[in-house]
Each structure stands twice: as C-alpha cells, then as structure tokens.
Amino acid sequence: MTAQSDSIQSVTASQVYKSTFLSHSSSLSSNPVQYPIEVSFCDHEQAQLAYLLRLLKQASEQNRWIMFIGADALLDRQLLSNAGVDINKVLVLKEKHRQSTQALMAKALHMGNCSAVIASGNVQDYCNQTIHDAAIHGNSMAFIVNRTQQASSLLH
C-alpha cells in the first residue's frame, strides 16, 4: 500500500487547464483529473490563480457545488464572480467538527455533490490513495491552495 500511495503525485492548475484546452473539451466532466491539483501563488506571481479561476468557472457550469474547506482556502467572492464562477454554487465549510481537512475533502469528493473541493496547505499532505480514489469516485477535482506569501486582496 505504501508503494502505491507514494506514486500519487500532484499536478498544477495550469497543467489541468492546458490539458482540457488541448483536448478541445470545455467540460471537465469528460476529462476527470485523478490527482490533487496544486495551486501555488504569491503576490508577484499569480498565473496559477488565473488558471484556478478558469477551472472553477468550468466547474461551476456543472449542476454541482464548489466547496471551500476553511476560510484559509477561500477566495474573494468578487474575484470569483468576476471570473465567471456562479457564486450561488459556492459552499464554505468553516467548522471542521474535529475532522482533519484531508478527511473532509475525501468525504466531499467521494459524495459526488461537488465538482471541485478546495483546501489549503501542503499538497503532499493530500497526495494519498484516499483523496485519489474519492476524486475518481465523485468525478470531482481536488485543489490544494498554497499561498507562498499571503495576498490580502485574495482573502475573503
């Protein structure tokens, strides 16, 4: 089992977006992403944020939720709206009720009610078989936001 979970790696938001663009598919449901998607950005380099917003816009076109786990993962409501994300499909889970963020993410992904689940932290903490299998089962995307330098304009 350890060897199998060691093979789980992350991909970046730009890689996912470019692969959906190159496949001529604007629908994420036809191209399920099987690995946690790392979104790393700081004040001076926000290209990954732009790709994340494009992917969330596509995700909001599905008849499912976009869930942010914890306030530290949340992006500004106006930023999401300006990017074309349907704000009415955004959920924020603030209270974790003594469960780890990883466990909550796996549960949200597995249920299939969310097209995307976003948490914050180190992507390596989410590169495991549980998250991988849950994303596949729910046909959902798992985003891990890692702000290398807090950008006050991006926080809600």
MDAnalysis code that builds the backbone (N, CA, C; Angstrom):
import MDAnalysis as mda
import numpy as np

u = mda.Universe.empty(468, n_residues=156, atom_resindex=np.repeat(np.arange(156), 3), trajectory=True)
u.add_TopologyAttr("name", ["N", "CA", "C"] * 156)
u.add_TopologyAttr("resid", np.arange(1, 157))
u.add_TopologyAttr("resname", ["MET", "THR", "ALA", "GLN", "SER", "ASP", "SER", "ILE", "GLN", "SER", "VAL", "THR", "ALA", "SER", "GLN", "VAL", "TYR", "LYS", "SER", "THR", "PHE", "LEU", "SER", "HIS", "SER", "SER", "SER", "LEU", "SER", "SER", "ASN", "PRO", "VAL", "GLN", "TYR", "PRO", "ILE", "GLU", "VAL", "SER", "PHE", "CYS", "ASP", "HIS", "GLU", "GLN", "ALA", "GLN", "LEU", "ALA", "TYR", "LEU", "LEU", "ARG", "LEU", "LEU", "LYS", "GLN", "ALA", "SER", "GLU", "GLN", "ASN", "ARG", "TRP", "ILE", "MET", "PHE", "ILE", "GLY", "ALA", "ASP", "ALA", "LEU", "LEU", "ASP", "ARG", "GLN", "LEU", "LEU", "SER", "ASN", "ALA", "GLY", "VAL", "ASP", "ILE", "ASN", "LYS", "VAL", "LEU", "VAL", "LEU", "LYS", "GLU", "LYS", "HIS", "ARG", "GLN", "SER", "THR", "GLN", "ALA", "LEU", "MET", "ALA", "LYS", "ALA", "LEU", "HIS", "MET", "GLY", "ASN", "CYS", "SER", "ALA", "VAL", "ILE", "ALA", "SER", "GLY", "ASN", "VAL", "GLN", "ASP", "TYR", "CYS", "ASN", "GLN", "THR", "ILE", "HIS", "ASP", "ALA", "ALA", "ILE", "HIS", "GLY", "ASN", "SER", "MET", "ALA", "PHE", "ILE", "VAL", "ASN", "ARG", "THR", "GLN", "GLN", "ALA", "SER", "SER", "LEU", "LEU", "HIS"])
u.atoms.positions = np.array([
    [0.822, -1.199, 0.000],
    [0.000, 0.000, 0.000],
    [0.861, 1.255, 0.000],
    [1.996, 1.204, 0.683],
    [2.861, 2.377, 0.735],
    [3.414, 2.702, -0.639],
    [3.836, 1.697, -1.374],
    [4.383, 1.947, -2.700],
    [3.327, 2.567, -3.610],
    [2.084, 2.128, -3.445],
    [1.014, 2.663, -4.264],
    [0.739, 4.122, -3.915],
    [0.723, 4.457, -2.629],
    [0.441, 5.840, -2.256],
    [1.623, 6.749, -2.560],
    [2.836, 6.200, -2.627],
    [3.989, 7.007, -2.997],
    [3.924, 7.446, -4.447],
    [3.186, 6.694, -5.279],
    [3.112, 7.036, -6.689],
    [2.088, 8.140, -6.963],
    [1.281, 8.488, -5.995],
    [0.304, 9.559, -6.159],
    [1.051, 10.885, -6.154],
    [0.895, 11.649, -7.219],
    [1.557, 12.937, -7.329],
    [0.514, 14.003, -7.616],
    [0.914, 15.231, -7.484],
    [0.014, 16.332, -7.786],
    [0.288, 16.864, -9.181],
    [-0.649, 17.631, -9.686],
    [-0.479, 18.362, -10.934],
    [-0.810, 19.819, -10.632],
    [-0.411, 20.717, -11.505],
    [-0.705, 22.129, -11.278],
    [-1.982, 22.521, -11.996],
    [-2.558, 23.636, -11.574],
    [-3.774, 24.144, -12.212],
    [-3.519, 24.449, -13.684],
    [-2.336, 24.964, -13.998],
    [-2.039, 25.275, -15.399],
    [-1.978, 24.001, -16.240],
    [-1.424, 22.917, -15.706],
    [-1.374, 21.658, -16.441],
    [-2.782, 21.135, -16.724],
    [-3.653, 21.225, -15.734],
    [-5.027, 20.740, -15.910],
    [-5.762, 21.594, -16.932],
    [-5.640, 22.899, -16.799],
    [-6.341, 23.785, -17.724],
    [-5.846, 23.578, -19.154],
    [-4.540, 23.491, -19.318],
    [-3.982, 23.304, -20.652],
    [-4.390, 21.957, -21.237],
    [-4.502, 20.922, -20.417],
    [-4.899, 19.613, -20.942],
    [-6.360, 19.625, -21.372],
    [-7.223, 20.362, -20.674],
    [-8.621, 20.444, -21.111],
    [-8.726, 21.280, -22.377],
    [-7.896, 22.311, -22.493],
    [-7.898, 23.154, -23.691],
    [-7.385, 22.366, -24.892],
    [-6.305, 21.615, -24.703],
    [-5.712, 20.855, -25.808],
    [-6.611, 19.714, -26.272],
    [-7.438, 19.197, -25.365],
    [-8.327, 18.103, -25.756],
    [-9.595, 18.627, -26.415],
    [-9.669, 19.955, -26.596],
    [-10.820, 20.613, -27.216],
    [-12.095, 20.340, -26.437],
    [-11.960, 20.167, -25.151],
    [-13.112, 19.904, -24.299],
    [-13.232, 21.008, -23.278],
    [-14.342, 21.698, -23.296],
    [-14.561, 22.743, -22.294],
    [-15.217, 22.162, -21.060],
    [-15.526, 20.884, -21.099],
    [-16.183, 20.238, -19.977],
    [-15.184, 19.439, -19.162],
    [-15.139, 19.718, -17.887],
    [-14.232, 18.980, -17.015],
    [-14.757, 17.579, -16.736],
    [-16.058, 17.366, -16.835],
    [-16.606, 16.061, -16.525],
    [-16.173, 14.999, -17.531],
    [-15.816, 15.409, -18.746],
    [-15.346, 14.442, -19.729],
    [-13.853, 14.155, -19.576],
    [-13.161, 14.946, -18.767],
    [-11.733, 14.791, -18.517],
    [-11.477, 14.771, -17.017],
    [-11.858, 13.707, -16.307],
    [-11.662, 13.730, -14.861],
    [-10.181, 13.772, -14.484],
    [-9.846, 14.612, -13.534],
    [-8.471, 14.745, -13.054],
    [-8.310, 13.775, -11.897],
    [-7.263, 12.974, -11.938],
    [-7.129, 11.913, -10.960],
    [-6.190, 12.236, -9.816],
    [-5.604, 13.408, -9.803],
    [-4.641, 13.736, -8.775],
    [-5.005, 15.066, -8.126],
    [-4.550, 15.300, -6.905],
    [-4.770, 16.633, -6.321],
    [-4.111, 17.698, -7.197],
    [-4.804, 18.816, -7.346],
    [-4.323, 19.903, -8.191],
    [-3.733, 20.972, -7.293],
    [-2.445, 21.223, -7.439],
    [-1.756, 22.209, -6.620],
    [-1.886, 23.592, -7.240],
    [-2.286, 24.554, -6.412],
    [-2.364, 25.946, -6.838],
    [-1.467, 26.735, -5.908],
    [-0.312, 27.116, -6.386],
    [0.655, 27.834, -5.577],
    [0.839, 29.215, -6.168],
    [0.622, 30.234, -5.345],
    [0.780, 31.588, -5.854],
    [1.207, 32.522, -4.737],
    [1.713, 33.662, -5.134],
    [2.117, 34.709, -4.205],
    [1.754, 36.049, -4.828],
    [2.063, 37.116, -4.145],
    [1.692, 38.447, -4.615],
    [2.245, 38.759, -6.010],
    [3.475, 38.371, -6.291],
    [4.093, 38.751, -7.556],
    [3.904, 37.719, -8.663],
    [3.400, 36.550, -8.396],
    [3.214, 35.508, -9.412],
    [1.839, 34.871, -9.226],
    [0.885, 35.292, -10.033],
    [-0.472, 34.805, -9.841],
    [-1.020, 34.056, -11.049],
    [-0.163, 33.523, -11.898],
    [-0.626, 32.774, -13.067],
    [-1.433, 31.552, -12.641],
    [-0.984, 30.861, -11.599],
    [-1.713, 29.676, -11.143],
    [-3.115, 30.045, -10.646],
    [-3.231, 31.202, -10.024],
    [-4.544, 31.681, -9.578],
    [-5.465, 31.883, -10.776],
    [-4.948, 32.445, -11.847],
    [-5.754, 32.655, -13.057],
    [-6.245, 31.325, -13.613],
    [-5.388, 30.321, -13.636],
    [-5.800, 29.002, -14.110],
    [-6.833, 28.385, -13.181],
    [-6.634, 28.545, -11.872],
    [-7.615, 28.036, -10.909],
    [-8.980, 28.662, -11.171],
    [-9.028, 29.966, -11.358],
    [-10.297, 30.649, -11.595],
    [-10.967, 30.158, -12.879],
    [-10.194, 29.904, -13.912],
    [-10.761, 29.368, -15.159],
    [-11.347, 27.977, -14.938],
    [-10.633, 27.154, -14.183],
    [-11.127, 25.807, -13.896],
    [-12.378, 25.843, -13.015],
    [-12.404, 26.773, -12.053],
    [-13.590, 26.900, -11.203],
    [-14.787, 27.411, -12.001],
    [-14.535, 28.259, -12.975],
    [-15.630, 28.714, -13.848],
    [-16.224, 27.521, -14.586],
    [-15.365, 26.663, -15.133],
    [-15.844, 25.461, -15.815],
    [-16.587, 24.552, -14.842],
    [-16.047, 24.415, -13.639],
    [-16.679, 23.554, -12.634],
    [-18.058, 24.083, -12.240],
    [-18.213, 25.397, -12.206],
    [-19.500, 25.969, -11.797],
    [-20.568, 25.807, -12.872],
    [-20.174, 25.424, -14.067],
    [-21.141, 25.166, -15.128],
    [-21.834, 23.822, -14.946],
    [-21.296, 22.985, -14.084],
    [-21.945, 21.718, -13.757],
    [-23.043, 21.983, -12.734],
    [-23.936, 21.064, -12.598],
    [-25.022, 21.201, -11.643],
    [-24.598, 20.630, -10.281],
    [-23.420, 21.096, -9.819],
    [-22.889, 20.637, -8.533],
    [-22.240, 21.814, -7.824],
    [-21.860, 21.588, -6.583],
    [-21.279, 22.631, -5.739],
    [-19.779, 22.770, -5.958],
    [-19.256, 23.921, -5.570],
    [-17.824, 24.159, -5.414],
    [-17.636, 24.420, -3.928],
    [-16.862, 23.577, -3.250],
    [-16.717, 23.679, -1.799],
    [-15.320, 24.131, -1.411],
    [-15.271, 25.158, -0.571],
    [-14.035, 25.613, 0.052],
    [-14.034, 25.093, 1.479],
    [-12.963, 24.413, 1.865],
    [-12.848, 23.897, 3.225],
    [-11.943, 24.834, 4.011],
    [-12.534, 25.570, 4.927],
    [-11.785, 26.501, 5.763],
    [-11.634, 27.863, 5.124],
    [-11.618, 28.879, 5.969],
    [-11.507, 30.260, 5.486],
    [-10.167, 30.525, 4.814],
    [-9.131, 29.771, 5.181],
    [-7.813, 29.996, 4.585],
    [-7.747, 29.549, 3.122],
    [-8.686, 28.727, 2.684],
    [-8.731, 28.295, 1.282],
    [-9.621, 29.205, 0.437],
    [-10.454, 29.982, 1.088],
    [-11.470, 30.781, 0.409],
    [-10.867, 31.936, -0.383],
    [-11.379, 32.124, -1.572],
    [-11.012, 33.261, -2.406],
    [-12.103, 34.318, -2.290],
    [-11.763, 35.532, -2.612],
    [-12.693, 36.644, -2.530],
    [-13.905, 36.417, -3.428],
    [-15.080, 36.689, -2.889],
    [-16.338, 36.490, -3.602],
    [-16.362, 37.288, -4.920],
    [-15.905, 38.533, -4.880],
    [-15.911, 39.380, -6.075],
    [-14.941, 38.847, -7.128],
    [-13.804, 38.329, -6.681],
    [-12.831, 37.735, -7.590],
    [-13.446, 36.538, -8.308],
    [-14.137, 35.681, -7.559],
    [-14.806, 34.517, -8.151],
    [-15.875, 34.956, -9.146],
    [-16.677, 35.915, -8.746],
    [-17.752, 36.406, -9.596],
    [-17.209, 37.024, -10.878],
    [-16.171, 37.839, -10.753],
    [-15.556, 38.466, -11.931],
    [-14.963, 37.438, -12.888],
    [-14.571, 36.285, -12.361],
    [-14.014, 35.220, -13.191],
    [-15.103, 34.381, -13.851],
    [-16.368, 34.663, -13.533],
    [-17.467, 33.924, -14.148],
    [-17.930, 32.723, -13.352],
    [-17.457, 32.594, -12.111],
    [-17.881, 31.488, -11.254],
    [-19.266, 31.816, -10.705],
    [-20.183, 30.867, -10.785],
    [-21.533, 31.056, -10.256],
    [-21.457, 31.012, -8.727],
    [-21.572, 32.171, -8.103],
    [-21.456, 32.292, -6.644],
    [-22.538, 31.486, -5.926],
    [-23.673, 31.284, -6.567],
    [-24.764, 30.517, -5.953],
    [-24.418, 29.038, -5.793],
    [-23.344, 28.602, -6.411],
    [-22.925, 27.204, -6.310],
    [-21.718, 27.025, -5.400],
    [-21.339, 28.083, -4.670],
    [-20.164, 28.032, -3.799],
    [-20.590, 27.780, -2.359],
    [-19.975, 26.779, -1.748],
    [-20.185, 26.468, -0.335],
    [-18.872, 26.686, 0.411],
    [-18.976, 27.138, 1.657],
    [-17.799, 27.299, 2.505],
    [-18.033, 26.503, 3.776],
    [-17.160, 25.560, 4.039],
    [-17.226, 24.772, 5.262],
    [-16.239, 25.385, 6.246],
    [-16.763, 26.108, 7.220],
    [-15.899, 26.804, 8.182],
    [-15.623, 25.954, 9.415],
    [-16.629, 25.270, 9.907],
    [-16.477, 24.425, 11.092],
    [-16.084, 23.012, 10.665],
    [-14.985, 22.531, 11.197],
    [-14.478, 21.226, 10.790],
    [-14.921, 20.103, 11.726],
    [-15.530, 20.432, 12.847],
    [-16.039, 19.438, 13.798],
    [-15.038, 18.332, 14.093],
    [-13.825, 18.718, 14.423],
    [-12.746, 17.814, 14.851],
    [-12.322, 16.796, 13.805],
    [-12.607, 17.050, 12.560],
    [-12.141, 16.182, 11.486],
    [-11.004, 16.889, 10.757],
    [-10.093, 16.123, 10.260],
    [-8.990, 16.723, 9.507],
    [-9.509, 17.264, 8.173],
    [-8.813, 18.229, 7.648],
    [-9.177, 18.786, 6.343],
    [-9.099, 17.702, 5.270],
    [-8.123, 16.813, 5.381],
    [-7.977, 15.731, 4.413],
    [-9.196, 14.805, 4.442],
    [-9.669, 14.475, 5.640],
    [-10.839, 13.595, 5.768],
    [-12.095, 14.273, 5.213],
    [-12.238, 15.567, 5.497],
    [-13.389, 16.303, 4.980],
    [-13.341, 16.395, 3.455],
    [-12.146, 16.617, 2.921],
    [-12.009, 16.685, 1.476],
    [-12.367, 15.349, 0.838],
    [-11.853, 14.276, 1.384],
    [-12.142, 12.947, 0.836],
    [-13.647, 12.668, 0.855],
    [-14.300, 13.031, 1.931],
    [-15.742, 12.806, 2.043],
    [-16.507, 13.633, 1.011],
    [-16.153, 14.916, 0.883],
    [-16.829, 15.793, -0.076],
    [-16.596, 15.320, -1.514],
    [-15.383, 14.898, -1.822],
    [-15.081, 14.404, -3.165],
    [-15.856, 13.119, -3.462],
    [-15.849, 12.211, -2.516],
    [-16.455, 10.898, -2.702],
    [-17.961, 10.982, -2.919],
    [-18.630, 11.904, -2.230],
    [-20.083, 12.004, -2.337],
    [-20.543, 12.407, -3.737],
    [-19.701, 13.117, -4.470],
    [-20.040, 13.471, -5.838],
    [-20.950, 14.678, -5.978],
    [-21.250, 15.366, -4.893],
    [-22.102, 16.556, -4.947],
    [-21.323, 17.808, -5.322],
    [-19.999, 17.703, -5.330],
    [-19.145, 18.854, -5.629],
    [-18.344, 18.586, -6.902],
    [-18.304, 19.582, -7.761],
    [-17.460, 19.464, -8.946],
    [-16.014, 19.772, -8.592],
    [-15.825, 20.580, -7.528],
    [-14.485, 20.931, -7.068],
    [-14.508, 21.120, -5.561],
    [-13.442, 20.679, -4.915],
    [-13.261, 20.871, -3.477],
    [-11.894, 21.511, -3.297],
    [-11.866, 22.629, -2.567],
    [-10.641, 23.411, -2.415],
    [-10.269, 23.486, -0.938],
    [-9.035, 23.136, -0.630],
    [-8.494, 23.254, 0.726],
    [-7.157, 23.972, 0.612],
    [-6.571, 24.297, 1.745],
    [-5.250, 24.927, 1.705],
    [-4.267, 24.084, 2.488],
    [-2.995, 24.255, 2.148],
    [-1.954, 23.523, 2.843],
    [-0.894, 23.029, 1.898],
    [-0.155, 22.047, 2.353],
    [0.902, 21.427, 1.566],
    [0.292, 20.317, 0.715],
    [0.463, 20.379, -0.571],
    [-0.153, 19.412, -1.472],
    [0.275, 17.981, -1.153],
    [1.476, 17.797, -0.630],
    [1.940, 16.444, -0.298],
    [1.081, 15.780, 0.776],
    [0.438, 16.588, 1.616],
    [-0.459, 16.046, 2.636],
    [-1.730, 15.455, 2.021],
    [-1.994, 15.774, 0.775],
    [-3.210, 15.329, 0.100],
    [-2.933, 14.309, -1.006],
    [-1.674, 14.020, -1.255],
    [-1.299, 13.051, -2.283],
    [-1.339, 11.649, -1.701],
    [-2.546, 11.154, -1.530],
    [-2.700, 9.809, -0.979],
    [-3.814, 9.073, -1.722],
    [-3.877, 7.797, -1.513],
    [-4.827, 6.950, -2.225],
    [-6.275, 7.307, -1.882],
    [-6.543, 7.726, -0.659],
    [-7.908, 8.065, -0.248],
    [-8.445, 9.246, -1.048],
    [-7.662, 10.326, -1.131],
    [-8.080, 11.501, -1.895],
    [-8.196, 11.134, -3.374],
    [-7.238, 10.418, -3.882],
    [-7.223, 9.987, -5.282],
    [-8.493, 9.199, -5.622],
    [-8.791, 8.185, -4.827],
    [-9.967, 7.344, -5.075],
    [-11.269, 8.129, -4.928],
    [-11.320, 9.027, -3.940],
    [-12.533, 9.831, -3.726],
    [-12.792, 10.756, -4.912],
    [-11.735, 11.358, -5.457],
    [-11.885, 12.248, -6.609],
    [-12.377, 11.475, -7.826],
    [-11.866, 10.281, -8.021],
    [-12.309, 9.453, -9.141],
    [-13.760, 9.033, -8.938],
    [-14.078, 8.546, -7.744],
    [-15.442, 8.081, -7.466],
    [-16.470, 9.192, -7.654],
    [-16.156, 10.386, -7.169],
    [-17.083, 11.506, -7.270],
    [-16.958, 12.308, -8.546],
    [-16.010, 11.922, -9.424],
    [-15.731, 12.670, -10.647],
    [-15.561, 14.156, -10.329],
    [-14.737, 14.420, -9.310],
    [-14.533, 15.767, -8.790],
    [-13.054, 16.142, -8.830],
    [-12.796, 17.433, -8.731],
    [-11.421, 17.920, -8.698],
    [-11.067, 18.353, -7.280],
    [-9.862, 18.013, -6.861],
    [-9.349, 18.390, -5.541],
    [-8.248, 19.426, -5.749],
    [-8.491, 20.648, -5.272],
    [-7.499, 21.714, -5.372],
    [-6.883, 21.961, -4.009],
    [-5.569, 22.127, -3.979],
    [-4.858, 22.472, -2.764],
    [-4.177, 23.812, -2.991],
    [-4.634, 24.831, -2.276],
    [-4.095, 26.176, -2.417],
    [-2.940, 26.336, -1.442],
    [-1.811, 26.782, -1.973],
    [-0.633, 27.028, -1.160],
    [-0.174, 28.444, -1.447],
    [-0.486, 29.336, -0.561],
    [-0.071, 30.728, -0.739],
    [1.322, 30.880, -0.159],
    [2.278, 31.102, -1.017],
    [3.645, 31.239, -0.539],
    [3.854, 32.562, 0.176],
    [2.983, 33.515, -0.106],
    [3.016, 34.805, 0.574],
    [1.578, 35.286, 0.601],
    [1.011, 35.540, 1.765],
    [-0.388, 35.921, 1.877],
    [-0.680, 37.161, 1.043],
    [-1.668, 37.052, 0.205],
    [-2.105, 38.180, -0.612],
    [-3.427, 38.677, -0.053],
    [-3.426, 39.822, 0.589],
    [-4.627, 40.308, 1.262],
    [-5.777, 40.546, 0.310],
    [-5.507, 40.819, -0.957],
    [-6.588, 41.051, -1.902],
    [-7.276, 39.751, -2.307],
    [-6.689, 38.604, -1.982],
    [-7.261, 37.327, -2.387],
    [-8.058, 36.671, -1.278],
    [-7.910, 37.130, -0.070],
    [-8.639, 36.532, 1.036],
    [-10.013, 37.141, 1.166],
    [-10.956, 36.326, 1.551],
    [-12.331, 36.802, 1.737],
    [-12.437, 37.513, 3.072],
])
